[in-house]
Every structure is written in C-alpha cells, then in structure tokens.
Amino acid sequence: MKLVRFGASGKEKPGLVDEDGTIRDLSGIIQAIDADVLSDRALARLAKIKPSSLPAVPARTRLGSPVPMPYNFIAVGMNYADHAAETGMPTPKEPILFTKSPGSLCGPNDDVRIPKGSRKLDWEVELAFVIGKGGDHIPRKTALDHIAGYMICNDVSERAFQMEGTGQWLKGKSAPTLGPCGPWLVTRDEIANPQKLGLWLDVDGKRMQTGSTANMIFPVRDLVAYVSRFLTLLPGDIVTTGTPPGVGMGRNPKVFLKAGNVMTLGIDGLGAQRQKVVRPRA
C-alpha cells in the first residue's frame, strides 16, 4: 500500500495510491496519517478498503511529506563506505547519528529554498523509514517489525554550515525545505528486502549518484536497534539512512547547487522526486 498526503502546504489530507497510480482521498475514513494509522493493525484495516470506492484526487495535486511533522527526524551519516571515502572521512565503526529539524520537512516536489548565507548547498538521495511501533532498546531480530514503511528522502545539506565553523551537522541539515520526503510511504509488506534497492539522483539531467542499499555499512535492521538504544522511537518518527557516493562535496572540482538547478531522484519501488532550487526569501 502506498500512502500519501495531498493538498496545500499545512492543509494536506490523507490518501492512498491505487493500482493505476491515481490518488484516492482517505479523508472520509481517517483524519491524518498519524500514530494511530501507522500501527500494523490500522494499516491492515486500510488495506482492506477498495480504492475504487474512494474519491479520486485531481492529477497534479500537490503532495506533501507522506507523514506530518515527526517528533524525531534522525539521520545517519557516512553509512556507505564509498561515500565516506569521497569526503575524506574514515569508515565509521558504529553509526553516526545526527538530527534534522522536523521543520526542514517538505513535499517531494516542493522547491528547495537556498538558506540565507548559503555557499555550499548539496544533494543526498537516501532511503528513509518511518516508525510504526515505537520503543526503546528494540532487539535487532524484531527491528523491522517496528517499521510502518519506507520512502525517499533528499537530505539536502549546506556544507559550509555543516562542516565549517563549529562543525555541527544539525546546522547544515535543518533549514526549511532541506528535507523533501515522499512521494509516498510504501508499507513494509511491499518491500521484501530494504537492502536490495537501487538509488539515483540527477542534477539538471546529469547523473550524479547511483547506488544500492546493499552497500550500506549498517543495514536498516541494525539502525532501528542502534538508534533505539539512545532515544525512544515514536510512531511517525523518520530515520533517513545515509547516501551513496556522488555528492557535490565529493567531486573534483566540488559542485554545489545554484538557483535554477533541478534535482530529480528515485529509489526502486518508492517512486521519484523533483525539486527546483530557488533563491532565499528576501
């Protein structure tokens, strides 16, 4: 099942995608895609609904993030050895965790706004998962059972904010629109193995990133268990799992985003995103 949120920013309604790719309006059945909806039992109830019984949503209606603003938006750094190498960082011995502000979250095709003072804006296609069943100290063997579904995240990063000055990654990851997610949340029953998914990202039609989740240093199962050692994961929380090589910071010469650039990116089975980079607000 593919779950979406559609409509104007801040006024999104819940929906699902039928077999023909048409978005169907779920707002007559549920109010939001929230903790109550993301449990296994609630998702099983939704899966029994005949999509054709739901109103169709007009084509080209804006999509928001498939889940609303989470309590926690956790990210994993340097989770592909070849990405760590291209940035001159050592391969980590345990997951590197940082946070993105939930306020960075936006829709999959929304414009990405250059933060004020930005000099080194970069791209990162990533597999993200959404927690359905919360908990802490989650055992590795049952970790995947805590996931409601998977989606794409573009972990847009301002490298000067992230790496220079005091070098705190939060600062380079958290400006508004630096966290496009979606287009939809694919429930975990449709993803047989999250470690066998291809990822790609283009800038202005030029391929920049090509990778596979098979090359993660720490797979999804390990990340659920590891993150939950340090905080309680809650239903609706997002964890984005790291990026393969090909980021702008890792190129020679380095390449960074400018106003007018268009990013397109996708992951097998999870759809695709498109964002235009625009100037900061005055």
Residue pairs with C-beta under 8 A, 6 or more apart in sequence:
1 16
1 43
1 46
1 47
1 186
1 187
1 189
1 190
2 16
2 17
2 184
2 185
2 186
2 187
2 190
2 271
3 14
3 15
3 16
3 17
3 33
3 37
3 46
3 66
3 149
3 184
3 185
3 187
4 14
4 15
4 16
4 17
4 23
4 63
4 66
4 182
4 183
4 184
4 185
5 12
5 13
5 14
5 15
5 33
5 63
5 64
5 65
5 66
5 67
5 68
6 12
6 13
6 15
6 23
6 25
6 57
6 61
6 62
6 63
6 64
7 13
7 61
7 62
7 64
8 62
9 62
9 64
9 106
9 107
9 110
12 64
12 68
13 25
13 26
13 27
14 26
14 27
14 30
14 31
14 32
14 33
14 37
15 23
15 24
15 25
15 26
15 27
15 54
15 57
16 23
16 24
16 26
16 46
16 49
16 51
16 54
17 23
17 24
17 184
18 24
18 51
18 52
19 51
22 51
22 56
22 57
22 59
23 56
23 57
23 61
24 51
24 52
24 54
24 55
24 56
24 57
25 54
25 55
25 56
25 57
26 46
26 49
26 54
28 54
28 55
29 46
29 49
29 54
30 37
30 46
32 68
33 66
33 67
33 68
33 185
34 67
34 68
34 235
34 236
35 134
35 234
35 235
35 236
36 42
37 43
37 46
38 67
38 130
38 131
38 132
38 148
38 149
38 235
38 236
39 132
39 133
39 148
39 235
40 132
40 133
40 145
43 132
43 148
43 187
47 187
62 107
62 109
62 110
63 107
63 108
63 109
63 182
63 183
63 184
64 106
64 107
64 182
65 105
65 106
65 107
65 108
65 179
65 180
65 181
65 182
66 130
66 151
66 181
66 182
66 183
66 184
66 185
67 130
67 181
67 185
67 236
67 238
68 236
69 102
69 103
69 105
70 102
70 105
70 130
70 234
70 236
70 237
70 238
71 102
71 234
71 236
71 237
72 99
72 102
72 231
72 233
72 234
72 237
72 238
73 99
73 100
73 101
73 102
73 104
73 105
73 179
73 237
73 238
73 240
74 97
74 98
74 99
74 100
74 227
74 231
74 237
74 238
74 239
74 240
75 97
75 98
75 99
75 100
75 126
75 155
75 169
75 173
75 239
75 240
75 242
76 95
76 96
76 97
76 218
76 223
76 239
76 240
76 241
76 242
77 92
77 96
77 97
77 98
77 169
77 242
78 84
78 87
78 89
78 91
78 92
78 96
78 217
78 242
79 92
79 95
79 96
79 216
79 217
79 218
79 241
79 242
79 243
80 211
80 215
80 216
80 217
80 242
80 243
80 244
80 245
81 91
81 215
81 217
82 215
82 244
82 245
83 242
83 243
83 244
83 245
83 246
83 247
83 250
84 90
84 91
84 92
85 91
85 245
86 245
86 246
86 247
86 250
87 247
87 249
87 250
91 217
92 217
94 218
94 226
95 218
95 222
95 223
95 226
95 227
97 226
97 227
97 230
98 169
98 170
98 173
99 170
99 173
99 174
100 155
100 170
100 173
100 174
100 178
100 179
100 240
101 170
101 173
101 174
101 175
101 179
103 174
103 176
104 156
104 173
104 174
104 175
104 176
104 177
104 178
104 179
105 179
105 181
105 238
106 112
106 176
106 177
106 179
106 180
106 181
107 180
107 181
107 182
108 152
108 180
108 181
108 182
108 183
108 271
108 272
108 273
108 274
108 275
109 180
109 183
109 273
109 274
109 275
110 177
110 180
110 275
111 177
111 275
111 276
111 277
111 278
112 121
112 154
112 156
112 177
112 178
112 180
112 257
112 263
112 275
112 276
112 277
112 278
113 175
113 176
113 177
113 278
113 279
113 280
113 281
114 121
114 257
114 259
114 277
114 278
114 279
114 280
115 121
115 158
115 161
115 175
115 178
115 280
116 280
116 281
117 161
118 158
118 160
118 161
118 175
118 280
119 158
119 160
119 256
120 158
120 159
120 160
120 248
120 249
120 254
120 256
121 156
121 157
121 158
121 159
121 256
121 257
121 277
122 156
122 157
122 158
122 159
122 247
122 248
122 249
122 256
122 257
123 154
123 156
123 157
123 201
123 203
123 208
123 209
123 247
123 248
123 257
123 263
123 265
124 154
124 155
124 156
124 157
124 201
124 209
124 243
124 247
125 152
125 154
125 199
125 200
125 201
125 209
125 211
125 243
125 244
125 265
125 266
125 267
126 152
126 153
126 154
126 155
126 199
126 240
126 241
126 242
126 243
127 150
127 152
127 153
127 194
127 197
127 199
127 213
127 220
127 240
127 241
127 267
127 270
128 150
128 151
128 152
128 153
128 181
128 238
128 239
128 240
128 241
129 147
129 149
129 150
129 151
129 194
129 220
129 224
129 238
129 239
129 241
130 147
130 148
130 149
130 150
130 151
130 185
130 236
130 237
130 238
131 146
131 147
131 148
131 233
131 234
131 235
131 236
131 237
131 238
131 239
132 146
132 147
132 148
132 149
132 188
132 235
133 145
133 146
133 148
133 235
134 146
134 232
134 233
134 234
134 235
134 237
135 146
135 228
135 232
135 233
136 228
136 229
136 231
136 232
136 233
137 228
137 229
138 146
138 224
138 225
138 228
138 233
139 225
140 221
140 222
140 224
140 225
143 220
143 221
143 222
143 224
143 225
144 188
144 194
144 220
144 221
144 224
146 224
146 228
146 233
147 188
147 220
147 224
148 185
148 187
148 188
148 235
149 185
149 186
149 187
149 188
149 190
149 191
150 185
150 186
150 188
150 191
150 194
150 270
151 181
151 182
151 183
151 184
151 185
151 186
151 270
152 181
152 182
152 183
152 265
152 266
152 267
152 270
152 271
152 272
152 273
153 179
153 180
153 181
153 238
153 240
154 179
154 180
154 181
154 201
154 263
154 265
154 273
154 275
155 173
155 178
155 179
155 240
155 243
156 173
156 177
156 178
156 179
156 180
157 172
157 173
157 178
157 247
157 249
158 171
158 172
158 173
158 175
158 178
159 172
159 248
159 249
159 256
160 172
161 171
161 172
162 168
162 169
162 171
162 172
162 173
163 172
165 171
173 179
180 273
180 275
181 238
182 271
182 273
183 271
183 272
183 273
184 270
184 271
186 269
186 270
190 269
191 197
191 269
194 213
194 219
194 220
195 213
195 214
195 216
195 219
195 220
196 212
196 213
196 214
197 212
197 213
197 267
197 268
197 269
197 270
198 210
198 211
198 212
198 213
198 267
198 268
199 209
199 210
199 211
199 212
199 213
199 243
199 244
199 265
199 266
199 267
199 268
200 207
200 209
200 210
200 211
200 265
200 266
200 267
201 207
201 208
201 209
201 246
201 263
201 264
201 265
202 208
202 263
202 264
202 265
203 255
203 257
203 261
203 262
203 263
204 261
204 262
205 262
205 264
208 246
208 247
208 248
209 243
209 244
209 245
209 246
209 247
209 265
210 244
210 246
211 243
211 244
211 245
211 246
212 244
213 219
213 220
213 241
215 244
216 241
216 242
217 242
218 226
220 241
223 239
223 241
224 233
224 239
227 233
227 239
233 239
248 254
248 255
248 256
248 257
249 256
257 263
257 277
258 277
259 277
259 278
259 279
260 276
260 277
261 276
261 277
262 274
262 275
262 276
262 277
263 273
263 274
263 275
263 277
264 272
264 273
264 274
265 272
265 273
266 272
266 273
